[in-house]
Amino acid sequence: MPTPPVAAAQNHPDRSTVRSLLRLWPYVRPVRARLFGAAFVAVVASCMALVFPLILKWMVDGPVAGHDPAGVCLGALYLLLLGIAEAGLFGLRRWLVARPLAGVEAAMRADLYRHLQRLPVAFHDRWASGQLLSRGTTDLMLVRMFLAFPLTFLLVNAVTISAGIAIMLAQEWTLGLVLLAPAIPIMIVCWLFERRYSEVARQAQDQVGDLTTVVEESVLGIRIIKGFGRHRSQALAFRDLSRTLRGTELAKARLLASIWAVIVTLPELAIGAALVLGTVQVADGHLSAGTLVAFLSTALALRWPVDSIGFLLAMSQEAATATERYFEVMDAAPESAEVTTPGPDPAPAAVNTPTPDPAPAGTAGPAHEPASAPAVVGGPAPESTRAATATPAEDPVPAKAFAIARPAGAVSADGRGGPEADGGLRFHGVEFRYPDAPADTPPVLVHIDLHIRPGESMALVGATGTGKTTLTALVPRLHEVTSGRITLDGRDITGMPREELRELVAVAFEEPTLFSATVGENVLMGAAETAGRAELDRALAVAQADFAHALPQGTRTQVGEQGLSLSGGQRQRLALARAVVGRPRFLVLDDPLSALDVHTEAAVEAALRRVLAETTALIVAHRPSTVLLADRVALLSGGRVAAVGTHHELLRTHAEYAHLMSGAEEDGR
């Protein structure tokens, strides 16, 4: 199950809003000049609004009191010019921030996507795709909105309020103190609001991610939903999540309404009290009418900066939680890009030759056949042994198994070199346990010693859950071994850059995945960028995927999302073509023919034999026909290699293998 992001947030209960938002600085730094310029322009524009009351004071105490129409017109002209200048400055501020902040959002989204590609498979196994999608869309939109508006106006409003209070205290300090009376209650309310709103905002954003996951899964699984008539239950599940999100959003609205009520009501009461007190002072002659008008105009000019505190804090909290959610993903450790120095090989097992089980009843041959026992796990059998075990019906390991030349730098473990000694694909005492598995759980794979010689094909057979797919995922380092080593032509895979490793190793997974691109683009994804039409046609022919040429636009036909516009067999053949198009040195196939009919399977196998003659291959197999593609077979049982030998050897000497193959034959019939 995916790890709930809320749990991740609770790991940092003391993280402040400011500390979270400061993590945005590396993205903001390149555009800081324009942001600071926009903030300065906004402060100037806001402070210009405080000049209006001073002009009004001059007009009331001067031209109005002196009945001077020309002076009144001049004052009105001043007010008009100030208004135009203020509007122009605010327009300039918006122009300054629009383009750079769109660039900041785009850069953060690009970094997130790039980072997701570098995260290990174990991370993607834990996280719901909808949660990742919401972080790259909704959360980054909230961050951009914060940088565009609250970040600037929290500063602008603080400067404006401070300047306004100073002007009012200079005009009449007693009235100024009356207006300052609500300051302490408002600060307490804001502090309480910030703590509570942060929790609710996080809940809402996590619930948006959950809702996105449900929608995505419903769209991708629409055939299952329709096929089983589960549209009502899915709609009910969606409705429940929507109602939960609605309740959280209403809780946010109630909190925002509460702080707004306090922030609006208390200053209004203070303005009312100041108006009454000021009117009394004007009547007593202690205060001029112009001063009272200017004072009240200044107080009214500060209403917007004060009233906006509530939703500016709300937007800041949402941006802080969005930033935390973004960096929860960015802080996840990616696959190591560094090349590690391989350590020494683990000590080899003493003999590690599985004891063959008695032959099942009804099979030919004695119960124990030492001369035809499987080869030693992890190493080739001596030539004499292989010759002795061959029967007229069975050839020994074909000569082509040693036909591929090894790289010049490849040497054997003892330094003598030679393809038979340490070439090909080799597992040295490999163990594997999933990183998030409890420490007391047994490993999925235990002391795997296996050697696939250069140019040889080995089938990997075992019951469901024995670790076959996990073992194949270790070769391209989709998972990292817990202990032991894997070598390709004598080179430890941890000593190779991942790019080089994945150029050497091609993989076809049991569940074929296609992208929303053309057929040709999907297949050529497995080849070098210089690959062209010839490589594409060859790969399609090997995979018996010539149906691609009959599509409406041929190989330029767009494949729908996940390739669902194609049948399962067609998707699997395209995935196989993608694996072989680059003529890889090493090929890992995870049950690549499971979705094919008998006739297509036979045609694919015939073409695949020619490919396997040119590569070193590990093939997860469940059908005898697939097993027969391989030169040797490794039986995996309980996470261990139980036996290695040819198909016919294991049928005679290993009861579990014979049982698996007999069941597969029954399924095939």
Helices and strands as residue ranges (DSSP letters): H 5-10, H 17-22, H 25-28, G 29-31, H 32-48, H 51-59, I 60-64, H 69-118, H 121-126, H 129-136, H 138-148, H 150-171, H 173-180, H 183-220, H 222-227, H 231-284, H 289-301, H 303-307, H 309-330, G 370-372, H 383-389, G 399-402, H 419-422, E 425-432, E 445-452, E 457-462, H 468-474, E 483-488, E 491-492, G 493-495, H 498-504, E 505-508, H 519-524, H 533-542, G 546-550, G 554-556, G 561-563, H 568-580, E 586-590, H 598-612, E 616-620, H 624-627, E 632-637, E 640-645, H 647-653, H 655-668
